[in-house]
Amino acid sequence: MAGNEAASVQEGRQDAAQGRVLWEPPAEVIERAQLTRYRRWLAERGLGPGAQASYQELWRWSVTEIDAFWDSLWSYFDVVGTRGDGPVRRGGPMPVDGLRWFPGATVNYAANALRGAAERPEEVAVVFRSEAGGHRVLTRGELAHQVARVRAGLAGLGVGKGDRVAAYLPNIPEALICFLATASLGAIWSSCSPDFGSASVIDRFAQIEPKVLIAVDGYVYGGRRFDRRAVVAEIEAALPSLSATVLIPYLDPAASPDGLLRNGVAYADLPRPGHDLAFEEVPFDHPLWVVYSSGTTGLPKPIVHGHGGIVLEHLKALSFHQDLGPGDVFCWYTTTGWMMWNYLIGGLLVGATVVLYDGAPKGDELWRLSAELGVTYLGVGAPYIMASRKAGLRPGAEYDLSRLRGIGSTGSPLPPEGFEWVYAAVGSDLLLGSFSGGTDVCTGFVGPCPLLPLRAGVIQCRGLGAKVEAYDEDGKPVVDQVGELVLTEPMPSMPVFFWNDPDGARYRGSYFEGFAGAWRHGDWVKILPDGGCVIYGRSDSTLNRGGVRMGTSDFYRVVEAFDEVVDSLVIDTGRLGQEGRLLLYVQLAEGVALDEELAGRIRQALRTALSPRHVPDEIRQVPGVPRTLSGKKLEIPVRKILLGTPVEKAANPGSMANPEVLEHYRP
């Protein structure tokens, strides 16, 4: 990357909104923050940089005194398990070099998530809502009771330590219950949302050879009913490893596995209550779940995380960066096919109440839901915030959001206008936490901090324990200029391994090629002198115009500011040593057609906000922008199509939310 040149272009595009302080933590927020307590706890034990140290000093300690930092989290959070007297790390320096965290320690995720059941059985653990009108509440005692029942049922079906349980479920309480039951046995969980097509599900589950499949008969989304029993049958037929399928009637309460499923078992017929809840203590790095890369081209990568690494990482991230704990009501809009579901249910680890919502996030639904349920922390995708802004919503004026003290945003970079809208239209006394991370580590590398001011368009900090750097093309760290986002030290939530990757070649090739000894994540990032961060989009879908490289996020920010534009996609068809065409695709609002006048305004806006180099050679109207099931734009597959790859080979339709639109991107 031509770092200095790219940085100057990025800097030239920043307007007055970028960096404007929107929120500063009041003294009482700093005083009650979980991070403040932790800082004092460290100082009392002679650890860390001191009780009055700045966040930057604490971060620096966490990524230099790595063993001391992660060891302190086990003690501070009183992790349920056996720490043992082994070291924090053995081997390494990175997972692909044989690194093991906490060798000799044993732990179980479910034991930590359900630790409050005995002490506070009447406290609410889970609240469920669906667009179809469903509403349920589970106390901690009831949740543990149901986990014990399903645990006994899975054990009766032959599930034990190391076996895989695959789930084809929406974001409903049964998904959480079945996951905790699976984890309690030391078995391995993997889930897909029922909006995934059969081919996409089979691509994922066939790799891990599950023993039991848990599925629903159907689901409701956007007011439509989708019967999935035929899809479940296709999935079953492709998984010879299955010994049974458990059917949960969700679309039709009378749905039965009889005659529909091979070795079908009704969820209601699992053992009745009366079984004791127990937990299999497993090694720190024992597989907890398998999550998957998007799989837009080729088979999705089956990413395995360990019990201990996820417990420590989610305790840290949820407590210190989102400031969540007992009394909080935590909701993140997600499906079971996105890693944010795995992150959301981590709210149980810190004693929060978890809100599960199943359905379409149409209009102001999530704002209304937050008011009705007294949500204290709401997480959404950045596109939902921008859509709310474009629709002119004012949820802070329409609803009582007085309990809301935090909003999370992830999935794509949130532009400064999104930050500004939250503080103008939702509330001025909350902390907006923009995150960037990924499925690969099931957390954010960079995100919020309740002790720091928040500026428009700027992610507040690098996460504790996350040695994030921006590298130039020579592999040297740079500050205040755009570079490749890398991690130069390991984190315990890095994958333990990839499934069916015995020599680690696929794992190594995914993250550790390009910069010696560093994890290359594939994002452009600028790290500011004070530790703040700006993400500019994927580095593998870079726009390279006249030798100047830039990510796509700023491009979308300009184009999607137009009221007429619903969504957009920009593709640079250039190759190494050869400049190509810059093509802009726009999905327009209903009743709007692309004419010369609108195209001219878009071009002029891009010329002014970015540079003359970034004016598209052609603007095309399309009925939709291709996205993955988790909402990410498919820039790379579309680029392949434009360069001659057949549509059917460029992207896996089963991994897409709207595969039908790809036909509109043929050259």
C-alpha positions in Angstrom: 0.0 0.0 0.0 1.2 3.5 -0.8 0.7 4.4 2.8 1.4 8.1 2.9 -0.5 8.8 -0.3 -3.5 6.8 0.8 -3.4 8.5 4.2 -3.4 11.9 2.7 -6.4 11.1 0.5 -8.3 9.7 3.5 -7.5 12.8 5.5 -8.6 15.0 2.7 -12.0 13.3 2.7 -12.7 13.9 6.4 -15.2 16.6 6.9 -16.0 18.7 9.9 -18.2 15.9 11.4 -15.3 13.5 11.5 -13.9 13.5 15.0 -16.3 15.9 16.6 -16.8 15.0 20.3 -20.4 13.7 20.8 -20.2 12.3 24.3 -17.9 12.5 27.3 -18.2 10.1 30.2 -19.7 11.8 33.3 -17.9 11.3 36.6 -20.5 9.0 37.8 -20.2 6.8 34.7 -16.5 6.5 35.2 -16.9 5.8 38.9 -19.4 2.9 38.5 -17.7 1.4 35.4 -16.7 -2.2 35.6 -13.4 -1.2 34.1 -12.7 1.3 36.9 -13.3 -1.5 39.5 -10.9 -3.8 37.6 -8.3 -1.1 37.5 -8.5 -0.6 41.2 -8.5 -4.4 41.8 -5.3 -4.7 39.8 -3.7 -1.9 41.8 -4.6 -3.5 45.1 -2.7 -6.6 44.1 0.3 -4.7 42.7 -0.6 -5.5 39.1 -1.2 -3.2 36.1 -0.1 0.4 35.6 -1.9 1.8 38.6 -5.4 2.8 39.7 -5.2 6.2 38.1 -3.6 5.0 34.8 -5.2 6.1 31.6 -6.9 3.6 29.3 -4.0 3.7 26.9 -1.6 2.8 29.7 -3.9 -0.1 30.8 -4.1 -1.3 27.2 -0.4 -1.2 26.7 0.1 -3.2 29.9 -2.5 -5.8 28.7 -0.6 -6.4 25.4 2.9 -6.4 26.8 2.3 -8.3 30.1 0.1 -10.7 28.3 0.3 -13.6 30.7 -0.4 -11.4 33.7 -3.4 -9.8 32.0 -5.2 -12.9 31.0 -4.4 -14.6 34.3 -5.8 -11.7 36.2 -9.2 -12.1 34.3 -9.5 -15.7 35.6 -9.2 -14.4 39.2 -11.1 -11.2 38.8 -14.2 -12.8 37.3 -13.8 -15.9 39.5 -14.2 -18.2 36.6 -15.9 -21.5 37.4 -13.4 -24.2 36.7 -10.0 -25.4 37.9 -7.2 -23.0 37.1 -4.4 -25.4 38.1 -0.8 -24.3 38.6 0.3 -24.4 35.0 1.5 -21.4 33.0 -0.8 -19.1 31.1 0.8 -20.0 27.8 2.9 -22.8 26.5 4.4 -23.0 23.0 3.7 -20.4 20.4 4.1 -17.5 19.7 0.8 -17.9 17.7 -1.8 -20.7 17.5 -0.4 -22.0 14.3 3.0 -22.4 16.1 1.5 -24.7 18.7 0.5 -22.1 21.3 -1.8 -23.5 24.1 -3.5 -21.3 26.6 -3.8 -22.3 30.3 -2.5 -25.9 29.8 -3.8 -28.0 32.7 -6.8 -25.8 33.4 -10.3 -27.1 33.1 -13.6 -25.2 32.5 -17.0 -25.4 31.1 -18.8 -22.6 29.3 -22.3 -23.7 30.5 -21.2 -23.8 34.1 -20.2 -20.2 33.9 -23.3 -19.1 32.0 -25.6 -20.8 34.5 -23.7 -20.0 37.7 -26.5 -17.6 38.9 -29.2 -20.3 38.7 -28.7 -21.6 42.3 -28.1 -18.2 43.9 -30.7 -16.1 42.0 -33.2 -18.7 40.6 -36.1 -16.1 40.3 -34.1 -13.5 38.4 -35.0 -13.2 34.7 -32.3 -14.7 32.5 -34.0 -14.6 29.0 -36.8 -12.6 27.4 -38.0 -13.7 24.0 -40.0 -11.8 21.4 -41.0 -12.7 17.9 -42.6 -10.7 15.1 -45.3 -13.3 15.1 -46.4 -12.2 18.6 -44.5 -14.7 20.7 -43.4 -13.7 24.1 -41.7 -15.8 26.8 -39.7 -15.2 30.0 -37.3 -17.6 31.6 -35.8 -17.1 35.0 -32.3 -18.4 35.7 -33.8 -21.3 37.6 -36.2 -22.2 34.7 -33.4 -21.9 32.2 -31.2 -24.3 34.2 -34.1 -26.7 34.6 -34.7 -26.8 30.8 -31.0 -27.2 30.1 -30.9 -30.2 32.5 -33.8 -31.8 30.6 -32.3 -31.3 27.2 -28.9 -32.4 28.5 -30.4 -35.7 29.6 -32.2 -36.0 26.3 -29.1 -35.5 24.2 -27.2 -38.0 26.4 -29.9 -40.5 25.8 -29.4 -40.1 22.1 -25.8 -41.0 22.5 -24.3 -37.5 22.6 -21.1 -37.2 24.6 -17.8 -35.3 24.9 -16.5 -34.3 21.5 -19.7 -35.2 19.6 -21.2 -32.6 17.3 -24.8 -31.3 17.7 -26.0 -29.3 14.7 -28.9 -26.8 15.0 -31.2 -25.4 12.3 -32.9 -23.0 14.5 -34.1 -19.3 14.7 -33.2 -17.1 17.6 -35.6 -18.7 20.1 -35.1 -19.9 23.7 -34.8 -23.5 22.5 -31.6 -22.6 20.6 -30.0 -21.2 23.7 -31.2 -24.1 25.9 -29.9 -26.7 23.4 -26.6 -24.9 23.1 -26.0 -24.8 26.8 -27.1 -28.5 27.1 -24.6 -29.4 24.4 -21.8 -27.4 26.0 -22.5 -28.9 29.5 -21.8 -32.4 28.0 -18.5 -31.3 26.5 -20.1 -31.8 23.0 -19.6 -29.3 20.2 -22.3 -27.0 19.0 -22.9 -25.6 15.5 -25.9 -23.6 14.2 -27.4 -22.2 11.1 -30.5 -20.0 10.8 -33.5 -21.5 9.0 -33.3 -18.9 6.3 -30.2 -20.7 5.0 -30.9 -22.9 2.0 -30.2 -26.6 2.2 -27.0 -26.5 0.1 -25.6 -23.8 2.4 -26.4 -25.8 5.5 -25.0 -29.0 4.1 -21.8 -27.2 3.0 -21.4 -26.4 6.7 -22.7 -29.3 8.7 -21.3 -32.1 6.4 -17.8 -31.0 7.3 -18.3 -31.7 11.0 -20.4 -34.9 10.8 -22.9 -34.2 13.5 -24.5 -37.0 15.6 -27.7 -35.1 16.3 -29.6 -32.4 14.3 -32.0 -30.1 16.1 -34.4 -28.3 13.7 -37.7 -26.3 13.5 -40.5 -27.1 11.1 -40.5 -23.5 9.8 -40.3 -19.8 10.7 -41.9 -16.4 10.1 -40.1 -13.4 8.6 -41.5 -10.2 7.3 -45.0 -11.4 7.7 -44.5 -14.5 5.6 -44.5 -18.1 6.8 -41.8 -20.5 5.6 -42.3 -24.2 5.9 -38.8 -25.8 6.2 -39.6 -29.5 6.7 -38.6 -30.4 3.1 -35.3 -28.6 3.7 -34.7 -30.5 6.9 -35.3 -33.7 5.0 -32.7 -32.7 2.4 -30.2 -31.8 5.2 -30.8 -35.2 6.9 -30.3 -37.1 3.7 -26.9 -35.5 3.2 -25.7 -36.2 6.8 -25.2 -40.0 7.2 -23.5 -39.4 10.6 -26.9 -38.5 12.2 -28.3 -40.9 14.7 -31.4 -38.7 15.3 -33.2 -35.5 14.5 -35.0 -33.5 17.2 -37.9 -31.5 15.8 -39.1 -28.3 17.5 -42.6 -27.3 16.3 -42.4 -23.5 15.7 -44.3 -22.6 12.6 -47.1 -25.2 13.4 -47.5 -26.1 17.1 -48.9 -29.5 15.9 -45.9 -30.4 13.7 -44.7 -33.9 14.4 -41.6 -35.7 13.3 -43.7 -38.8 12.5 -43.2 -39.7 8.8 -41.2 -36.5 8.1 -37.8 -37.2 9.6 -35.4 -40.0 9.8 -35.2 -41.2 13.4 -37.3 -38.2 14.4 -37.7 -37.2 18.0 -40.2 -34.5 19.2 -38.6 -31.9 21.4 -41.4 -32.3 23.9 -40.6 -36.0 24.2 -37.2 -35.4 25.5 -36.9 -36.5 29.2 -39.3 -34.7 31.5 -38.0 -32.5 34.4 -36.3 -34.2 37.3 -32.8 -34.6 35.9 -29.9 -33.0 37.8 -27.8 -30.5 35.9 -24.1 -31.4 35.7 -21.2 -30.0 33.8 -18.3 -31.9 32.1 -15.1 -30.0 33.0 -13.0 -30.0 29.8 -9.5 -28.7 29.0 -9.4 -24.9 28.5 -9.0 -25.3 24.7 -11.6 -28.0 24.3 -13.9 -27.2 21.3 -17.0 -25.3 22.3 -18.6 -24.6 18.9 -17.9 -24.5 15.2 -18.7 -21.2 13.4 -18.2 -20.5 9.7 -16.8 -18.0 7.4 -19.4 -16.6 5.0 -18.6 -19.3 2.3 -19.4 -16.9 -0.6 -16.8 -18.8 -2.6 -15.8 -22.4 -1.9 -16.7 -24.2 1.3 -17.1 -22.1 4.4 -14.2 -22.4 6.8 -15.2 -24.4 9.9 -13.7 -22.3 12.7 -13.4 -23.9 16.1 -13.3 -21.9 19.4 -12.5 -23.3 22.8 -14.5 -23.1 26.0 -11.9 -21.2 28.0 -10.9 -18.7 25.4 -14.5 -17.6 24.7 -15.4 -17.4 28.4 -12.4 -15.1 29.2 -12.9 -13.0 26.0 -16.6 -12.5 26.4 -16.3 -11.7 30.1 -13.7 -9.1 29.2 -15.4 -7.5 26.3 -18.9 -7.4 27.7 -17.9 -6.2 31.2 -15.1 -3.8 30.4 -15.9 -2.4 27.0 -19.7 -2.5 27.0 -19.9 -2.1 30.8 -22.6 -4.8 31.2 -23.4 -6.7 34.4 -26.2 -7.8 36.7 -29.3 -5.7 36.1 -28.6 -5.0 32.5 -31.0 -6.1 29.7 -28.9 -6.9 26.7 -30.3 -7.3 23.1 -28.4 -7.7 19.9 -30.4 -8.2 16.6 -29.0 -11.3 15.1 -29.7 -14.8 13.8 -28.1 -18.1 14.9 -26.1 -18.1 11.7 -24.1 -15.0 12.7 -21.4 -14.9 15.3 -23.2 -12.1 17.1 -25.7 -14.7 18.4 -22.7 -16.4 20.1 -21.7 -13.1 21.4 -25.2 -12.1 22.5 -25.7 -15.2 24.7 -22.4 -14.3 26.4 -24.5 -11.8 28.3 -25.4 -14.7 30.7 -21.7 -14.9 31.6 -21.8 -11.4 33.2 -25.2 -11.8 34.8 -27.3 -9.7 32.4 -30.7 -10.6 31.1 -30.5 -11.6 27.4 -33.2 -10.6 24.9 -33.8 -12.9 22.0 -35.8 -11.5 19.0 -36.8 -13.5 16.0 -38.2 -11.7 13.0 -37.6 -8.9 10.6 -36.2 -5.6 12.0 -38.7 -3.6 10.0 -39.1 0.1 10.5 -38.7 1.1 14.2 -39.3 -2.4 15.5 -36.1 -2.6 17.5 -36.5 0.8 19.0 -40.0 0.0 20.1 -38.9 -3.4 21.5 -36.2 -1.7 23.5 -38.7 0.7 25.1 -41.2 -2.1 25.9 -38.6 -4.4 27.5 -36.4 -1.8 29.2 -33.4 -2.7 27.2 -30.2 -1.1 28.6 -27.9 -2.1 25.7 -29.1 -2.6 22.1 -26.9 -3.9 19.4 -27.7 -3.6 15.7 -25.9 -3.7 12.4 -24.6 -0.4 11.1 -27.1 -0.5 8.1 -30.0 -0.5 10.6 -28.8 2.8 12.1 -28.3 4.3 8.7 -31.7 3.1 7.5 -33.3 4.6 10.7 -31.6 7.9 9.9 -32.6 7.8 6.3 -36.2 7.1 7.3 -36.2 10.2 9.5 -36.9 8.2 12.7 -36.7 9.9 16.1 -36.9 7.0 18.5 -35.8 9.0 21.5 -38.9 11.2 21.0 -41.3 8.5 20.1 -40.5 6.0 22.8 -39.3 5.9 26.4 -35.7 4.9 26.0 -34.6 6.2 29.4 -33.1 2.8 30.4 -31.0 2.6 27.3 -27.4 3.5 28.1 -25.5 1.8 25.3 -25.9 1.1 21.6 -23.7 -1.3 19.7 -23.0 -1.1 16.0 -21.2 -3.7 13.9 -21.2 -5.5 10.5 -19.8 -2.7 8.5 -18.2 0.7 9.3 -20.6 3.3 10.7 -20.0 6.7 9.1 -19.8 9.9 11.2 -23.4 10.8 10.1 -24.6 7.6 11.8 -22.9 8.6 15.0 -24.4 12.1 14.8 -27.9 10.7 14.2 -27.8 8.4 17.3 -27.0 11.4 19.6 -29.5 13.7 17.9 -32.4 11.2 17.5 -31.9 8.5 20.1 -30.3 10.0 23.2 -27.4 12.3 24.2 -26.5 10.4 27.4 -25.6 7.0 26.1 -22.5 5.4 24.8 -22.4 4.4 21.1 -20.1 1.5 20.7 -18.9 0.9 17.2 -17.1 -2.5 16.9 -14.9 -4.2 14.4 -13.8 -7.8 14.7 -15.2 -10.9 13.3 -16.3 -14.5 13.3 -12.7 -15.6 13.4 -12.3 -14.5 17.1 -16.0 -14.1 18.0 -15.4 -10.6 19.4 -14.3 -7.2 18.4 -10.6 -6.1 18.1 -11.5 -2.5 18.4 -14.6 -1.0 20.1 -16.0 1.2 22.9 -14.7 2.2 26.3 -16.9 3.8 29.0 -13.9 5.9 30.2 -13.1 7.7 27.0 -14.8 10.5 25.0 -16.6 9.5 21.8 -16.0 11.2 18.5 -18.1 11.0 15.3 -16.8 8.3 13.0 -14.1 7.1 15.4 -14.0 3.8 17.3 -12.8 4.7 20.7 -10.0 2.2 21.4 -8.2 -1.1 20.8 -9.6 -3.8 23.0 -7.7 -4.9 26.1 -5.5 -7.8 25.2 -5.8 -7.1 21.5 -2.4 -5.9 20.1 -3.9 -4.3 17.0 -1.6 -2.4 14.7 -1.8 -0.8 11.3 1.0 -2.1 9.0 2.3 -0.5 5.8 3.2 -2.5 2.8 6.6 -3.3 4.3 5.1 -4.8 7.4 6.0 -1.8 9.7 3.5 -0.3 12.2 2.2 3.1 11.3 0.2 5.7 13.2 -2.2 8.2 11.8 -2.2 6.7 8.4 -4.1 3.9 6.7 -2.7 0.4 6.9 -3.6 -3.3 7.1 -5.2 -4.3 10.4 -3.0 -6.9 12.0 -2.7 -8.5 15.4 0.9 -9.0 16.5 0.2 -10.9 19.7 -2.2 -13.8 20.3 -5.6 -13.8 22.0 -7.2 -16.9 23.6 -10.3 -16.6 21.5 -8.3 -17.1 18.3 -9.5 -20.4 16.7 -8.2 -23.5 18.3 -8.1 -25.0 14.9 -10.1 -25.4 11.7 -12.1 -28.6 11.4 -10.6 -31.1 8.9 -7.4 -29.1 8.7 -5.0 -31.6 10.4 -1.7 -29.9 9.4 -3.1 -26.3 10.0 -2.4 -25.3 6.4 -5.8 -23.8 5.8 -5.7 -22.0 9.2 -2.2 -20.6 8.4 -3.2 -19.6 4.9 -6.3 -17.7 6.2 -4.5 -15.3 8.6 -0.7 -15.7 8.7 0.4 -15.2 5.1 1.6 -11.7 4.1 3.2 -10.5 7.3 5.6 -12.6 9.2 4.4 -13.5 12.7 1.3 -11.4 12.5 -2.4 -12.1 12.0 -3.7 -10.3 8.9 -7.4 -9.6 9.3 -8.2 -8.1 5.9 -9.4 -4.6 6.9 -8.0 -1.1 6.3 -7.5 0.7 9.6 -6.1 4.0 10.8 -4.9 4.1 14.4 -4.9 7.6 15.7 -2.2 9.0 18.0 -4.6 8.7 21.0 -5.5 5.1 20.3 -8.8 5.8 18.5 -9.4 3.8 15.3 -11.1 4.3 12.0 -12.0 1.3 9.8 -12.2 1.9 6.0 -13.5 -1.5 4.8 -12.0 -4.7 3.5 -8.5 -4.5 2.2 -9.2 -7.3 -0.2 -11.8 -5.3 -2.1 -9.7 -2.2 -2.4 -10.3 0.6 -4.9 -7.1 1.4 -6.6 -7.4 4.6 -8.7 -4.3 6.3 -10.1 -2.1 4.4 -7.6 -4.2 5.6 -4.7 -5.8 2.8 -2.6 -8.8 3.2 -0.4 -11.4 1.1 1.2 -15.1 1.2 0.1 -16.7 2.6 3.3 -16.2 6.2 2.4 -17.5 5.6 -1.1 -20.7 4.2 0.3 -21.0 7.0 2.8 -21.2 9.5 0.0 -23.5 7.6 -2.3 -26.0 6.3 0.3 -26.4 9.8 1.7 -28.7 10.5 -1.3 -32.4 10.0 -0.4 -33.0 8.3 -3.7 -30.3 5.6 -3.0 -31.4 2.6 -0.9 -28.1 0.6 -1.2 -25.0 0.6 -3.4 -22.0 -1.5 -4.5 -18.8 -0.2 -6.0 -16.3 -2.4 -7.9 -12.9 -1.7 -9.2 -12.0 -4.1 -12.0 -8.3 -3.1 -12.1 -5.7 -5.8 -11.9 -2.0 -5.8 -11.0 -0.3 -3.3 -13.2 -3.4 -2.5 -15.2 -6.1 0.1 -14.2 -9.6 -1.1 -14.8 -13.1 0.5 -14.7 -14.8 1.8 -11.6 -18.4 0.6 -11.6 -21.1 1.8 -9.3 -24.3 -0.1 -8.8 -27.3 1.6 -7.1 -30.5 0.2 -5.7 -33.0 3.1 -5.8 -36.0 3.9 -3.7 -39.4 2.7 -5.1 -40.5 4.7 -8.0 -37.1 6.3 -8.6 -35.3 5.7 -11.9 -31.6 6.4 -12.7 -31.4 9.4 -15.1 -28.6 11.7 -16.2 -29.6 14.3 -13.6 -29.3 11.9 -10.6 -26.2 10.2 -12.0 -24.6 13.6 -12.5 -25.3 14.6 -8.9 -23.8 11.3 -7.6 -20.7 11.9 -9.7 -20.3 15.4 -8.5 -20.7 14.4 -4.9 -18.0 11.7 -5.3 -15.7 14.1 -7.1 -16.0 16.7 -4.3 -16.0 14.3 -1.3 -13.3 11.9 -2.5 -11.4 12.9 -5.6 -11.7 13.1 -9.4 -10.0 9.7 -9.5 -13.0 8.1 -7.7 -15.7 9.3 -10.1 -17.2 6.0 -11.5 -16.8 5.2 -15.1 -20.4 3.9 -15.2 -23.4 4.0 -12.8 -25.9 1.2 -13.2 -29.3 0.7 -11.5 -29.9 -2.8 -10.0 -32.9 -4.2 -8.1 -30.7 -5.1 -5.1 -27.2 -5.4 -3.8 -26.0 -9.0 -3.2 -25.4 -9.7 0.5 -24.5 -12.6 2.7 -27.0 -14.0 5.1 -25.4 -11.9 7.8 -25.8 -8.7 5.7 -22.3 -8.2 4.3 -22.0 -6.8 0.7 -20.5 -9.3 -1.8 -17.9 -7.1 -3.3 -15.3 -9.8 -4.2 -17.7 -12.2 -5.9 -19.2 -9.4 -8.0 -15.7 -8.4 -9.0 -15.0 -11.9 -10.1 -18.1 -12.0 -12.2 -17.1 -8.7 -13.9 -13.7 -10.3 -14.7 -15.2 -13.3 -16.4 -16.0 -15.9 -13.7 -19.4 -17.5 -14.3 -22.1 -16.3 -11.9 -22.7 -19.9 -10.7 -19.0 -20.2 -9.7 -18.4 -16.8 -8.3 -20.7 -17.1 -5.3 -22.5 -19.8 -3.4 -26.2 -18.9 -3.6 -26.9 -20.8 -0.4 -24.7 -18.3 1.6 -26.7 -15.3 0.2 -29.7 -13.5 1.4 -30.7 -12.6 -2.2 -29.0 -14.8 -4.8 -31.4 -13.8 -7.5 -29.8 -10.3 -7.9 -26.5 -11.7 -9.0 -27.8 -12.1 -12.5 -28.0 -8.3 -12.8 -24.2 -8.1 -12.4 -23.2 -10.0 -15.5 -20.8 -8.0 -17.7 
